[in-house]
Amino acid sequence: MSIRSQNFAITGSTSLDVADTGIQSVEGEPAKRLIRIDFTVSGWNGAVVKAFEGQTQKQGNYDTAFQAHAAVASMTAANTPMLKGFDVDRELTVGNPYFLSVGAAGTATSIRGSYVYEQAD
C-alpha cells in the first residue's frame, strides 16, 4: 500500500453551488481508500463547504472553520480556524465519487487542496 494524493481546485460562485469531479475507484485497479481531504479556502465569506459520497452529503462546515490560503482581514488569535479539511477513512467504490462542493456567498469562496488516499501498488 502507498499513500497518494490527487490535487483539485474549485472556483466558487456568488449564485451557485460549485462542485469538483471528486475521486473514486477505477474498474480494474485496486480500490482506493480515501483517508482525508486537505484543503484551504480563499476567504471567509460564509459559504458552506460540503463533502458528498455520490448524492449523499457526508460532512459540511462554513468556510470560516478552515484555514485560508490568502490573507483574511478578520483573522485574529481568537478566531483562528482549526480545521485543515475533512477526515474520511472510507473505501471508495467504482461509479460513486467522493467530492467537495462550495456554496454560494456574497463574495465567492474558492478552494484548493488534495484528496489523500491509500491504494495497493
C-alpha positions as CSV (number, residue, x, y, z in Angstrom):
1,M,0.0,0.0,0.0
2,S,1.1,3.5,-0.7
3,I,-0.3,6.9,0.2
4,R,-1.0,9.1,-2.8
5,S,-2.8,12.4,-3.5
6,Q,-4.9,13.9,-6.2
7,N,-5.0,17.8,-6.3
8,F,-8.0,19.8,-7.1
9,A,-9.3,23.4,-7.2
10,I,-12.8,24.8,-7.1
11,T,-13.7,28.3,-8.1
12,G,-16.6,29.5,-6.1
13,S,-19.6,31.5,-7.2
14,T,-21.9,34.2,-5.8
15,S,-25.0,32.5,-7.2
16,L,-24.5,28.7,-7.5
17,D,-23.1,25.8,-5.6
18,V,-19.9,24.6,-7.4
19,A,-18.6,21.0,-7.1
20,D,-15.4,19.2,-8.0
21,T,-15.5,15.9,-10.0
22,G,-14.0,14.2,-7.0
23,I,-12.2,10.9,-6.6
24,Q,-13.4,7.3,-7.0
25,S,-12.0,3.8,-7.5
26,V,-11.5,2.7,-11.1
27,E,-12.6,-0.6,-12.6
28,G,-9.6,-3.0,-13.0
29,E,-7.4,-1.2,-10.4
30,P,-7.1,-1.9,-6.7
31,A,-9.7,0.0,-4.6
32,K,-8.8,3.4,-3.2
33,R,-9.3,4.2,0.5
34,L,-9.8,7.9,0.9
35,I,-8.0,8.9,4.1
36,R,-8.8,12.7,4.2
37,I,-9.5,15.7,2.1
38,D,-7.0,18.5,2.8
39,F,-7.9,22.0,1.6
40,T,-7.7,25.7,2.2
41,V,-10.2,28.4,1.3
42,S,-9.7,31.8,-0.4
43,G,-11.5,33.8,2.3
44,W,-14.2,33.7,5.0
45,N,-17.4,34.7,3.2
46,G,-20.0,32.5,4.9
47,A,-20.1,29.8,2.2
48,V,-20.7,26.2,3.2
49,V,-18.2,23.6,2.2
50,K,-19.7,20.1,1.8
51,A,-18.3,16.6,1.2
52,F,-20.5,14.1,-0.7
53,E,-20.3,10.4,-1.4
54,G,-22.4,10.0,-4.5
55,Q,-25.6,12.1,-3.8
56,T,-25.3,11.8,0.0
57,Q,-23.8,14.6,2.0
58,K,-21.3,13.2,4.5
59,Q,-19.8,16.4,6.0
60,G,-20.1,20.1,5.9
61,N,-19.0,23.3,7.6
62,Y,-18.7,27.1,7.0
63,D,-15.6,28.4,5.2
64,T,-14.8,30.3,8.4
65,A,-13.8,26.9,10.1
66,F,-11.0,26.2,7.6
67,Q,-7.5,27.6,7.1
68,A,-7.2,30.2,4.3
69,H,-4.5,30.2,1.6
70,A,-4.7,34.0,1.4
71,A,-4.7,36.8,4.0
72,V,-8.0,37.1,5.8
73,A,-8.5,40.6,7.3
74,S,-10.9,39.4,10.0
75,M,-8.4,36.7,11.4
76,T,-7.4,37.2,15.0
77,A,-5.9,34.9,17.6
78,A,-9.5,34.4,19.0
79,N,-10.9,33.1,15.7
80,T,-8.0,31.2,14.1
81,P,-9.6,28.2,12.3
82,M,-8.5,24.8,13.4
83,L,-9.7,22.6,10.5
84,K,-7.4,21.6,7.7
85,G,-10.1,19.7,5.8
86,F,-12.3,16.6,6.4
87,D,-11.2,13.2,7.7
88,V,-12.9,10.5,5.7
89,D,-11.3,7.0,6.1
90,R,-13.6,5.2,3.6
91,E,-13.1,2.7,0.8
92,L,-14.2,4.2,-2.5
93,T,-16.3,2.2,-5.0
94,V,-16.5,2.4,-8.8
95,G,-19.1,4.8,-10.0
96,N,-19.6,6.5,-6.7
97,P,-17.3,9.6,-6.4
98,Y,-16.4,11.3,-3.2
99,F,-16.3,15.0,-3.8
100,L,-16.4,18.6,-2.4
101,S,-18.7,21.5,-3.2
102,V,-18.7,25.1,-2.1
103,G,-21.9,27.0,-1.7
104,A,-22.7,30.5,-3.0
105,A,-21.9,33.5,-0.9
106,G,-21.9,37.3,-1.4
107,T,-18.2,37.0,-2.2
108,A,-17.2,33.8,-3.9
109,T,-15.1,31.3,-1.8
110,S,-12.6,29.3,-3.8
111,I,-11.0,26.1,-2.6
112,R,-7.7,24.3,-3.4
113,G,-6.4,21.1,-1.9
114,S,-5.9,17.4,-2.4
115,Y,-7.6,14.1,-1.8
116,V,-5.2,11.9,0.2
117,Y,-5.8,8.2,-0.4
118,E,-4.2,4.8,0.0
119,Q,-4.0,2.2,-2.8
120,A,-2.3,-1.1,-3.2
121,D,0.8,-0.9,-5.5
